[in-house]
Amino acid sequence: MIILFDLDGTLIDSTEAILESFHRAYDFYNEQHPTDDAIKELIGHPLDVMFSRLGISDDRVWDFVTIYKEHYREISTQKTQLLPNAKEAVILASSFAELGIVTTKTGKYSRVLMEHFGLMHYFKVLIGREHVEHPKPHAEPILKALEVFNREDKNIWMIGDTEMDLVSAEAAGVNSIGVLSGYDTKERLEKFTDVIFSDAYEAVKWLKSRNLSHN
């Protein structure tokens, strides 16, 4: 079995670091700040998409992204936490499956975070924004991650907290599980998957029991 995890809202909570980094970029360019709620509604999208949807013109988006990343790099490990039961989810999953991470976050910083939490060694691959041309909800990030696994294994699952995770999974032809520990509501997730749990640990426990029953 192969299990791919999203990060924000699935394994980690970096809301504070994200919000602070957005506000730093707006301060730097003396632009009126969006509300925290407006930013949080877009978490999961690539940074350039988030800034664009928050009203920054295309010719300035990457300038804002640069300032965001500079600040995020400085504070990410201090202002990011593992979600409850996330560590247990990863350890349990590693006992019966091969693992990967597929995120729209910058892969470089994501790897630093997971090493900070002592979990990176459980994962065979980490695909971040800089590793693909088309981020989630496109299929490319998942397909890119799967290149390092045995492609004969058809028992593949993507666990994520947003519509983008689930749409990406469907586009890539893999199974999906929605979790309620992040940014999308149950009602929204139900439009894209029939399998929804409170968090990644509950999802992994279900996958383990399912795996045992099929062996």
C-alpha positions as a Markdown table, in Angstrom:
| # | Residue | x | y | z |
|---|---|---|---|---|
| 1 | Met | 0.0 | 0.0 | 0.0 |
| 2 | Ile | 1.1 | 3.6 | -0.7 |
| 3 | Ile | -0.2 | 6.5 | 1.4 |
| 4 | Leu | 0.3 | 10.1 | 0.4 |
| 5 | Phe | -0.3 | 12.9 | 2.9 |
| 6 | Asp | -1.0 | 16.5 | 2.4 |
| 7 | Leu | 0.7 | 18.8 | 5.1 |
| 8 | Asp | -1.3 | 21.9 | 6.1 |
| 9 | Gly | -4.5 | 20.8 | 7.9 |
| 10 | Thr | -3.6 | 17.2 | 7.5 |
| 11 | Leu | -0.4 | 16.7 | 9.5 |
| 12 | Ile | 0.6 | 20.2 | 10.6 |
| 13 | Asp | -1.0 | 23.5 | 11.7 |
| 14 | Ser | 1.1 | 26.4 | 10.3 |
| 15 | Thr | -1.8 | 28.8 | 10.3 |
| 16 | Glu | 0.0 | 31.3 | 12.6 |
| 17 | Ala | 3.2 | 31.2 | 10.5 |
| 18 | Ile | 1.2 | 31.6 | 7.2 |
| 19 | Leu | -0.9 | 34.6 | 8.5 |
| 20 | Glu | 2.1 | 36.4 | 9.9 |
| 21 | Ser | 4.1 | 35.9 | 6.7 |
| 22 | Phe | 1.2 | 37.2 | 4.6 |
| 23 | His | 0.9 | 40.3 | 6.7 |
| 24 | Arg | 4.6 | 40.9 | 6.6 |
| 25 | Ala | 4.5 | 40.9 | 2.8 |
| 26 | Tyr | 1.6 | 43.4 | 2.8 |
| 27 | Asp | 3.5 | 45.6 | 5.4 |
| 28 | Phe | 6.6 | 45.5 | 3.2 |
| 29 | Tyr | 4.7 | 46.9 | 0.2 |
| 30 | Asn | 2.5 | 49.2 | 2.3 |
| 31 | Glu | -0.6 | 47.5 | 0.9 |
| 32 | Gln | -3.9 | 47.2 | 2.8 |
| 33 | His | -4.1 | 43.8 | 4.5 |
| 34 | Pro | -6.7 | 41.2 | 3.7 |
| 35 | Thr | -8.5 | 39.7 | 6.7 |
| 36 | Asp | -7.2 | 36.6 | 8.4 |
| 37 | Asp | -10.4 | 34.8 | 7.3 |
| 38 | Ala | -9.8 | 35.7 | 3.7 |
| 39 | Ile | -6.3 | 34.3 | 3.9 |
| 40 | Lys | -7.4 | 31.1 | 5.7 |
| 41 | Glu | -10.1 | 30.4 | 3.1 |
| 42 | Leu | -7.3 | 30.1 | 0.5 |
| 43 | Ile | -4.8 | 28.0 | 2.5 |
| 44 | Gly | -3.9 | 24.9 | 0.5 |
| 45 | His | -3.5 | 26.9 | -2.8 |
| 46 | Pro | -0.1 | 27.8 | -4.0 |
| 47 | Leu | 1.2 | 31.2 | -2.7 |
| 48 | Asp | 1.0 | 32.9 | -6.1 |
| 49 | Val | -2.6 | 31.9 | -6.5 |
| 50 | Met | -3.4 | 33.0 | -2.9 |
| 51 | Phe | -1.9 | 36.5 | -3.4 |
| 52 | Ser | -3.6 | 36.8 | -6.8 |
| 53 | Arg | -7.0 | 35.9 | -5.4 |
| 54 | Leu | -6.4 | 38.4 | -2.6 |
| 55 | Gly | -6.1 | 41.2 | -5.2 |
| 56 | Ile | -2.4 | 41.5 | -6.0 |
| 57 | Ser | -1.8 | 42.1 | -9.7 |
| 58 | Asp | 0.0 | 39.4 | -11.7 |
| 59 | Asp | 3.1 | 41.6 | -12.2 |
| 60 | Arg | 3.6 | 41.9 | -8.4 |
| 61 | Val | 2.5 | 38.5 | -7.2 |
| 62 | Trp | 6.0 | 37.0 | -7.1 |
| 63 | Asp | 7.4 | 40.0 | -5.3 |
| 64 | Phe | 4.9 | 39.3 | -2.5 |
| 65 | Val | 5.7 | 35.6 | -2.6 |
| 66 | Thr | 9.4 | 36.4 | -2.1 |
| 67 | Ile | 8.8 | 38.5 | 1.0 |
| 68 | Tyr | 6.5 | 35.9 | 2.4 |
| 69 | Lys | 9.0 | 33.1 | 1.9 |
| 70 | Glu | 11.8 | 35.2 | 3.5 |
| 71 | His | 9.8 | 35.6 | 6.7 |
| 72 | Tyr | 8.2 | 32.2 | 6.7 |
| 73 | Arg | 11.7 | 30.6 | 6.5 |
| 74 | Glu | 12.6 | 32.5 | 9.7 |
| 75 | Ile | 9.5 | 31.6 | 11.8 |
| 76 | Ser | 8.1 | 28.3 | 10.4 |
| 77 | Thr | 9.6 | 25.9 | 12.9 |
| 78 | Gln | 8.7 | 28.1 | 15.8 |
| 79 | Lys | 5.1 | 28.8 | 14.7 |
| 80 | Thr | 4.1 | 25.5 | 13.2 |
| 81 | Gln | 2.8 | 22.5 | 15.2 |
| 82 | Leu | 2.0 | 19.0 | 14.5 |
| 83 | Leu | -1.8 | 18.4 | 14.6 |
| 84 | Pro | -3.0 | 16.1 | 17.4 |
| 85 | Asn | -2.3 | 12.5 | 16.6 |
| 86 | Ala | -0.4 | 13.4 | 13.4 |
| 87 | Lys | 2.9 | 11.7 | 14.6 |
| 88 | Glu | 0.9 | 8.6 | 15.6 |
| 89 | Ala | -0.7 | 8.6 | 12.2 |
| 90 | Val | 2.6 | 8.7 | 10.4 |
| 91 | Ile | 4.3 | 6.0 | 12.6 |
| 92 | Leu | 1.3 | 3.7 | 12.3 |
| 93 | Ala | 1.1 | 4.2 | 8.5 |
| 94 | Ser | 4.7 | 3.4 | 8.1 |
| 95 | Ser | 4.2 | 0.0 | 9.7 |
| 96 | Phe | 2.1 | -1.3 | 6.8 |
| 97 | Ala | 2.6 | 1.1 | 3.9 |
| 98 | Glu | 5.1 | 3.2 | 2.0 |
| 99 | Leu | 4.6 | 6.9 | 2.6 |
| 100 | Gly | 4.9 | 10.2 | 0.7 |
| 101 | Ile | 4.0 | 13.9 | 1.1 |
| 102 | Val | 2.3 | 15.9 | -1.6 |
| 103 | Thr | 1.9 | 19.6 | -0.7 |
| 104 | Thr | 1.5 | 23.0 | -2.4 |
| 105 | Lys | 3.9 | 24.4 | 0.2 |
| 106 | Thr | 7.5 | 24.9 | -0.9 |
| 107 | Gly | 9.1 | 21.5 | -0.6 |
| 108 | Lys | 12.4 | 22.9 | 0.8 |
| 109 | Tyr | 10.7 | 24.4 | 3.8 |
| 110 | Ser | 8.4 | 21.4 | 4.2 |
| 111 | Arg | 11.3 | 19.1 | 4.4 |
| 112 | Val | 12.9 | 21.3 | 7.1 |
| 113 | Leu | 9.6 | 21.2 | 9.1 |
| 114 | Met | 9.3 | 17.5 | 8.9 |
| 115 | Glu | 12.9 | 17.0 | 9.9 |
| 116 | His | 12.3 | 19.4 | 12.8 |
| 117 | Phe | 9.4 | 17.2 | 13.9 |
| 118 | Gly | 11.5 | 14.0 | 13.5 |
| 119 | Leu | 9.2 | 12.5 | 10.9 |
| 120 | Met | 10.9 | 13.0 | 7.5 |
| 121 | His | 12.7 | 9.7 | 7.6 |
| 122 | Tyr | 9.3 | 7.9 | 7.4 |
| 123 | Phe | 8.6 | 9.3 | 4.0 |
| 124 | Lys | 10.1 | 8.0 | 0.7 |
| 125 | Val | 9.3 | 11.2 | -1.2 |
| 126 | Leu | 8.2 | 14.8 | -0.7 |
| 127 | Ile | 6.7 | 16.8 | -3.6 |
| 128 | Gly | 6.4 | 20.5 | -3.1 |
| 129 | Arg | 5.4 | 23.5 | -5.2 |
| 130 | Glu | 8.8 | 23.8 | -6.9 |
| 131 | His | 8.8 | 20.2 | -8.1 |
| 132 | Val | 5.9 | 20.5 | -10.5 |
| 133 | Glu | 4.6 | 22.8 | -13.1 |
| 134 | His | 1.0 | 22.3 | -12.2 |
| 135 | Pro | 0.2 | 22.1 | -8.4 |
| 136 | Lys | -2.9 | 20.4 | -6.9 |
| 137 | Pro | -5.7 | 20.1 | -7.9 |
| 138 | His | -3.8 | 19.0 | -11.0 |
| 139 | Ala | -2.8 | 15.3 | -11.1 |
| 140 | Glu | 0.9 | 16.1 | -11.6 |
| 141 | Pro | 2.1 | 16.3 | -8.0 |
| 142 | Ile | 0.6 | 12.9 | -7.1 |
| 143 | Leu | 1.9 | 11.3 | -10.3 |
| 144 | Lys | 5.3 | 12.8 | -9.7 |
| 145 | Ala | 5.4 | 11.3 | -6.2 |
| 146 | Leu | 4.4 | 7.9 | -7.4 |
| 147 | Glu | 7.4 | 7.8 | -9.7 |
| 148 | Val | 9.5 | 6.7 | -6.8 |
| 149 | Phe | 7.3 | 3.8 | -5.7 |
| 150 | Asn | 6.6 | 0.4 | -7.2 |
| 151 | Arg | 4.0 | 1.3 | -9.9 |
| 152 | Glu | 2.5 | -2.3 | -9.7 |
| 153 | Asp | 1.0 | -1.3 | -6.3 |
| 154 | Lys | -2.5 | -0.2 | -7.2 |
| 155 | Asn | -3.6 | 0.3 | -3.6 |
| 156 | Ile | -2.8 | 4.0 | -3.4 |
| 157 | Trp | -4.4 | 6.6 | -1.1 |
| 158 | Met | -4.2 | 10.3 | -0.8 |
| 159 | Ile | -5.2 | 11.8 | 2.6 |
| 160 | Gly | -6.0 | 15.5 | 2.6 |
| 161 | Asp | -8.1 | 18.2 | 4.2 |
| 162 | Thr | -9.2 | 20.2 | 1.1 |
| 163 | Glu | -11.0 | 19.8 | -2.1 |
| 164 | Met | -7.8 | 20.2 | -4.0 |
| 165 | Asp | -6.3 | 17.1 | -2.4 |
| 166 | Leu | -9.3 | 15.0 | -3.4 |
| 167 | Val | -9.6 | 16.4 | -6.9 |
| 168 | Ser | -5.9 | 15.8 | -7.5 |
| 169 | Ala | -6.3 | 12.2 | -6.3 |
| 170 | Glu | -9.2 | 11.6 | -8.7 |
| 171 | Ala | -7.3 | 13.2 | -11.6 |
| 172 | Ala | -4.4 | 10.9 | -10.8 |
| 173 | Gly | -6.6 | 7.8 | -10.6 |
| 174 | Val | -5.9 | 7.1 | -6.9 |
| 175 | Asn | -8.2 | 6.7 | -3.9 |
| 176 | Ser | -8.8 | 9.6 | -1.5 |
| 177 | Ile | -9.7 | 10.2 | 2.1 |
| 178 | Gly | -10.9 | 13.6 | 3.4 |
| 179 | Val | -10.0 | 14.7 | 7.0 |
| 180 | Leu | -11.8 | 17.3 | 9.1 |
| 181 | Ser | -8.7 | 18.5 | 10.9 |
| 182 | Gly | -8.0 | 21.3 | 8.4 |
| 183 | Tyr | -9.6 | 24.0 | 6.2 |
| 184 | Asp | -12.5 | 22.5 | 4.3 |
| 185 | Thr | -15.9 | 21.5 | 5.8 |
| 186 | Lys | -17.4 | 18.0 | 5.8 |
| 187 | Glu | -20.1 | 19.2 | 3.4 |
| 188 | Arg | -17.5 | 20.4 | 0.9 |
| 189 | Leu | -15.3 | 17.2 | 1.2 |
| 190 | Glu | -18.4 | 15.0 | 0.7 |
| 191 | Lys | -18.7 | 16.3 | -2.8 |
| 192 | Phe | -15.4 | 14.7 | -3.7 |
| 193 | Thr | -15.0 | 11.5 | -1.6 |
| 194 | Asp | -17.2 | 9.0 | 0.3 |
| 195 | Val | -14.5 | 8.4 | 2.9 |
| 196 | Ile | -14.1 | 11.1 | 5.6 |
| 197 | Phe | -12.5 | 10.9 | 9.0 |
| 198 | Ser | -11.9 | 13.4 | 11.9 |
| 199 | Asp | -8.1 | 13.3 | 11.4 |
| 200 | Ala | -5.2 | 11.5 | 9.7 |
| 201 | Tyr | -4.8 | 9.0 | 12.6 |
| 202 | Glu | -8.4 | 7.8 | 12.2 |
| 203 | Ala | -7.9 | 7.6 | 8.5 |
| 204 | Val | -4.8 | 5.5 | 8.9 |
| 205 | Lys | -6.4 | 3.2 | 11.4 |
| 206 | Trp | -9.2 | 2.5 | 8.9 |
| 207 | Leu | -6.7 | 1.9 | 6.1 |
| 208 | Lys | -4.8 | -0.6 | 8.4 |
| 209 | Ser | -8.0 | -2.5 | 9.2 |
| 210 | Arg | -8.9 | -2.5 | 5.5 |
| 211 | Asn | -5.4 | -3.7 | 4.5 |
| 212 | Leu | -5.6 | -6.6 | 7.0 |
| 213 | Ser | -9.0 | -7.7 | 5.8 |
| 214 | His | -7.7 | -7.8 | 2.2 |
| 215 | Asn | -4.6 | -9.9 | 3.0 |
